[in-house]
Amino acid sequence: MKHLIFTCIVFSFLALSSINCNSITNTAPDSVYMDYDHHKVPYKLYAPDEKYSLHYDLEEISGLALLNNERLVAVEDERGYVYVLKAQNGEVERKIKFAKGGDYEGVEVVGNYVYVVKSNGDIFSFQISDAEEVKADETDTDLSSSNNIEGLGVLDGKLLIACKGKGEINDKKVKGKAVYEYIIEEKKIANEPLFHIEEEQIEAFIKKRKFFNKIHGFDPSAIAVHPLNSDIYWLSADKVLVVLSPDFKLKEVVRLDGNIYRQLEGICFAPDGTMYLSSEGDGARGKIFKISYKSY
């Protein structure tokens, strides 16, 4: 009887240890989607905490930003509206007409102003308010449709503009995909990219992995800066997330599950590190995914 009790206690202890270990780390990869360093990217991107289906107007959601702890701002890429959403469920609180129809690809909030970037590099800005329609200020930049802009973020009070197309402006050659700074006060793009990356660098970074050791392209679709460590999270339409350190060095690469994320077009963070991703509906309703920050 004593032996039986002792055996039960031992098995119970081992079971609890296993549960606690898995809940704390869960870093052993067993698929292409788990094959990354969870200490460098402390999110279970293969298992988002929550998923919200959006209003049908946002089937082609193409950018996402944090307005405050309770609200997000989204833009879709055709009609010239931004949408204020409830962060807890993706419900539309209101929409604001800021420009005529066009190909809008990114949105960001800096202070009391909303900034929207068009695929040709034009920047629209307006002060956030309860108005249903505003007259946005439009700035023509040195970027063009050949750069095919597909991402807008903010770093140290300057906008980050990510190119999906060519990386050069003003005939200055740039290898790979580039990100430029937009100086808000001067209403101008910096002459040189802040950083750029080539597909070959990404391939070399992952080539020795067991599961995820090859990419099928890197075509940026969104960009954001992490609020806790200033890492730069750079999404690709090819279901890849590239993470750079604050000094723009390649830190980690994650393969994203296309069965979960149809077409990722937006990323932003809450102050506590909570990640929000937005995906176009691709014939269905658009989605927002909420993924909590893990301390490993």
C-alpha positions, 0 to 999 in steps of 0.5 A: 500500500505504501509502495502504491501511494509513493508511486502515485505521488511520483507520477503526479509530480512528474506529470505536473513538472511536464505540464509546467515545463511545457507551459513555460517554454514550449520551444521544441519545434515539431513543425515548420511553424514552430521552428524559431527561437521563442526567446527572440520572438516571444509569441505563439504565432502558430496559435493566436489567442483570439480571432475576430471577423471584421465588418464586410467593409474591411474584407481588404483591410490593408493596414493596422495601428494602435489608437489607444489601449481600447481601440485600433485604427484600420485602413482598407485599400480602395475607398479612402476610409479609416476605421476605428475598431474596438480592440477587444473584438474588432467591432467598428465604432466609426469610420472616417472619410479622409480622401477619394478612392485609391490604393492605400496600404498602411496606417499609423498613429502619431500623437493626435494624427493619423497617417496613411500611405498610398502605394505610390508613396504619397502620405495623407495625414489628419487629426483624429476627431469624431468627424465622419469626414475630414480633409487630409493633408496630402504630401507627394514624396520621392517614392513612386508606384515602382516602389510599391509601398506596403507598410507604415510604422513609426520609430522615434517619431518618424514614419517607417515606409516599407517598399514591396517593390524596388528599393531605390529612389532618385536613381540610387541603387539599393539591393533587396527590400528597403525601408525609408524614414519619413520626417514628419516635421519636414514632410520629406523622405530621407535620401537613403534607406534606413535599412534594407535586406536581401532574400539571400540573407534570410535564406542563409539565416535559416538554412541549417534549421530542421523544418523551416529552412527555405523561403519562397520570397520576401515581399513586405506587406506591413511593419511595426516596432515592438514597444518593449525592446524596439525590435522591428517586425517586418511582415511579408505577403509570402507568410514570413515574419522577419524580425530585426534588432534595434540596430537593424541586424537580422534577429529571427525569421518565422514561417507563418501558417497560411491556414490561419493567416490568409493574407497578412497586411497589418501589424501593431502592438499594445504597450504591454507587447500584445500583438495584433495582426490583420489579414485580408479576407481573400473572398471572405471577411477580413480578420484580426488576430490577437497574440499575447506576449510571453515571458520565457 
